[in-house]
């Protein structure tokens, strides 16, 4: 789907339209109220943490710690923060599709209140993810443990709701291991950290890698992602790269200007790069015989297991033979191991120029070559 080359900043839209790939200037609650119901596939929210910081923070050498002291993070009482949280979450629930999900990130200051409100409003918590910071800010006073993580809550619209989870993409991203709920990323820094006149543009800018994993896990190309606390536009920049549509809501002109410039410079990935691993249920079925028919393995080729303990010969009809055992790659794999079942695609290997490879690699090559 073609993405807008130029970021647009819009006023609050009419309910009948969905302002794709635009930053909406205004209060998040009022702006969400103007969006159509059941129109958004995913919400990623990085709301004010209500840090309740008292006084200036300083290092042992007396230098100032650049912390969150902006007015948008200040609330007169916990009760007011609770009301604000429930109001924006209620609107988020209204505009999410029935199969949509919401992600909210926070710290110990606010995430438990957010989690309680999420459950009270009828969302179903699927996971809490721990973002473990590889380079956290030390506790300079030495009075507490170093606060080295933040928490993300991932929730669906209800206990029985369907939702998108790209399991295979996450497993592939994690070197063929199931993706865990503890993620390690450094805090935003280097060239990625937006600065103006040597000063951070936004105190809580999130690393793009974190948002990348969230969007890759829970959305599909063309899905609409809303960020009601848009800040400097990390969600929009990553969504553009991944071929997702986005809507941002932000009330601070300074942040909007930075986000516009940032997203306009973001380059979307080539379409071929957006093809991600599909779940076994969603992936098109490929018979081993198709691999043989297409000459990717020829009759007479020898297959082995990873440790070369078992050998099998490929036959012209797509079956394989190992000693007295003849049949499918799955059946023969189970027989030679004396096992009740076997995934032949991962058990059997072929000899490639750079060593043994699972025959599943040939299946993936075939799918990439034949998918539209």
N, C-alpha and C positions, 0 to 999 in steps of 0.2 A: 504494500500500500504506500503510495507516494506521501511523503511527509512535507509539511510546509518548510520552505527554505528559510523563511524569515519569521522570527517569533513575533506574535501579535499580543499586545496588551489590550484587554477589552473591559468595558463596563460590565455590570451584572447583566447576564443574558436573560432573554425571555424564556419561560419554562419550556416552550415548544422546541427549542433548539439546544444542541449540545456543542459548546464552543471548544472544538478540538484544537489541540496544540496552541493554546492561548493561556496567558497569565491574566487572571481576573483580579482587578484591584479592589480590595475591600475587606471587611470583616468576614472571617471564614463562615460563621454561622449564618449570617444574613445572605451571603453569596450562595452557600449550599442550598438554602431554602428556595432559591430561584432556579435550581437545576431540576430536570425531570426526574421523576421517581424511577427506580430500577433501570438506570441508564449507564452505570459504571461497573467495570469488571473487577477492579481492585482499588483499594485506598491504601496509600502509604502515608502515615501521619507521624510527624516529629513535633509534637505539641510543646508549648512551654513546660518546663520541668518544675516551675515554682521552687527554685533552689533555696529561697529564704536565707540568702547570704547576709550576714551582718558584719559591717565594717569592711575595710580593705584587706585583701589577702596579700601576704608578702612572703618572699623566700627568706631563708636564714641570712642571706647577704643583704637583706633590706630591699631588694628589687621587687617591683610590683608584679603580681600574678594577673595575667589577662584572663579574667573570668567573666561569667554572664552577669552583667549588672544592668542590662537594658530594661526599660519600662515594660516591654511586652512579656517579660518573665515574672513580673511582680503582681501579686494579688493581695488584697487587704486581709483576707482570712482564708483558712482552709475550706470553709463552707462556700465561699465564693468560687474557689477553684473547683470544688466538687460540682457546683451548678454549671460552671463553664464546661467541664468535662462531659457531663451528661447531655448538655445541650448540643455540643458539636457531634458527639457520638450518635445521638438520636437522628440528626440529619444525615450522618454518614450511613446509618442503617437504611434510611428511607431511599437514598439514591443508589445503593448497591443493588445489583441484580441478585436474583435468588441463588445463583451459583457463584456469587462473588465472595471475596474474602477481604479482610482488613488486617493491616499490619500497623502496630503502634510501637514506637521505641521510646524508652524512658530510663530514668535512673531510680535509685531507691527512694528519692524524694517524692515521686509521683506514680510510679508504675503499678504499685499495689492498689492505689485508688482507681487508676485507669482500668485495671483488671477487674475490680469489683463492679464498676459501672458497665463494662462490656458484658459481664455475665448477667447483671440485672436487666439489661436491655434485650436479652434473648440471643445474643451471639453465643457460639460454641467454640471454646478455646481448643485449638488443634495442637499447638506447641507454644512453649516459651523458649526463645532462642537467647543464648548468652553470647553477646559480642565481647570477647575477651581482647582487650587492647594490648597489642604487642609493646607499646611504648607509653604507658599511662603516666599522668602527672603524679609525682610523689606526694605523699602527705607531709608537707613541710614542717608542721608543728609536732609531728611524731605522737599524736594523741589518738590516732585511729589506724586501722588497716588502710593500706593504699587502695583507693577506689579504682579498680582496674577493669571494670566491665560495665556494660549497660545491658538492658533486657529488652527484647522484642517480643510482643505478643502477636500470634497469628491466629485468627479466628474466622470461622465460617458463619453463615447466617442462621444456622441451627444444627442440632445434633444429627439430623438426617439429610442435611443439605449436601448436594453435590458441589464439588469445587475442583479447580485445576491444581494438580500437583505433578510436575514433570519429574517423576522419580528417576527415570533413566538419565535425564540431563544432569541431575544432581549426583548420581552415582558416577557418571562419566567425569564430571567436574572434579570429583574426589578420588580420581585414580582407581575407579571400579570398586570402591568401598561405599557402603551406605553413608550418606551425609548425616553427620551427627548434629545435635542441637547446640553444640558449643563451637562458635566460629571465631577464629583469630584473625584480626586485621589491625594494622597500625592506625592510630588516629590520623586524621587528614593533615597532610603536610607537604613539603616540597612544592613542586610546580602546580600540583593540584589545588593547594590552598590559595584561595583568592585573597589578594591583598591590594590595597589602594594607599599609595604614599607610605608603603612599608607597614601598614596596619591591617590586621585581619578584617576582611569585609564582614564576616559573620562569625561569632564566637563558637557556634556549635555546628559548623559545616561537617557533614558526614562524608566518609570516604566513598568514592564511586563504586569500589569493589563490593561494598556491603549492599548497596542498592541493586547492583548488577545481579548478585546472587538471589535476592528477593524476587526481582522481576523474572529472571530466568526460571526460577522454581515454580512460580504461581501464575504466570500469564502466558498467552500465546501471541504471536505476531498479529497486530491489528487490534488487540484488546485495548480498552480505555483505562488508564491509570490516573486517579485523582490524588493530588497532594494538597491538603487544605492549609498546610503551613509551609509554603513553597520555599521561603528563604532565598538562597542564591541559585536554586534551580537544579540541584543534583538529580532529583527524580526525573525532571524533564530531559536533561542531557543524556542520562542513561536510557530512558525510554526511547529517545530518538535513535540512539545507537542500535538498540535492539528491535527496531521496527514496531514499537508500541505507540499508540496515541496517548496523549497526556493532557491534563488540565491542571493548572496551578492556581492557587489562591494565596495572595500576599497583600498586606496593607502598607508595607514600608516601601516608599519609592526608591530608597537607596538600594535595597535588596533586589527590587524588580529590575532596575537598570543593570545590575551585575548579572542577574539571571538571563536577561534578554541577550546580552553580549555573549554569555557563556554558551547558551543553547544554539545560537546562530552559528557558532564556531564548531559545534559538535558534528562529527561526520557519522552518518549512519553506516552500519556494517553492510558489506555486500550481501545480496540475498542468499548466495550459496553458503555464507558463513552463518546464517541464521538457522540453517537446518540443524536441529538438535536431535539427540537420541530420543526415540519414542519409547513409551512403555511397552512391554511385551504384548499387552492386550490391544494396544492401538497400532502396533507395527504391522505392516502387510505381511502375510504369511509367505515364506519362501521355502520351497522344497529343496532338499539337497540335490535332487535330480536336476533342478534348474541350474545349479552351479555346474554340474557335469555337462548339461546340454549346451551351456554357453561357453564351454571350453576353459572355464576357470580352474577346473581340475579335470584331467583326462582319465579315461578308464585305464587301470593299471597303476595309477599313482598310489603311493604308499602313505598311509596315515599312521601316526603313533600317538600315544598319550604324552603328556609333558615330560615324563621321566623315561620315555622310550621302553617301557616294560611290555607294552602290547602293540601289535602291528595289525593293520587291516589294509586290504587292497580294494580300491574303488572299482566298482563294476559299471558296465555301460548303462544299466537301468537306474542308477542312483543308489543301489544298495551297496553294502560293503561286505567283505568276507574276511574272517579271522579264524583260521583253523577250520573247525567244523561249524562254526557259527556264521550264519548268513542272514542279513536283514538290514533294517534301517540303521542309520548312525546311532540312534538312541537305543535300539534293541541290542545291537551288538556291543555297544558300550556297556550296557548293564550286564550282559552275559559274561564278558571277559573279566568283569570285576566281581561277579557273583553278587550283584547289587540289585535291589528291587526296581530301581529306576536310574536313568542317566540322561543328562542333557548332552547329546552328542556334539552339539555346536561348540561347546566349551571344552569337552573332554578330548576330542580328536584334534590333532595338529597336523599341519603339512609343513614340508621343508621349503622355506623361502630363502632368498639370497642372504638375508641377515639373521637366519636361524629359524627355529620352530615358531609357528604362529597358529593360533586357534583358527579352525575353519570358519568360525563365526566372523572373522575379519573379511572373508570372501563374501559372506552374506551381506555385511554392511556395505562393502564396495558395490555389490550388485544393486542394493537399495538406493544408494546415492546416485548411481548411474541411470536408474530407471524412474526415479520419482520425478514428477513434473516440477 
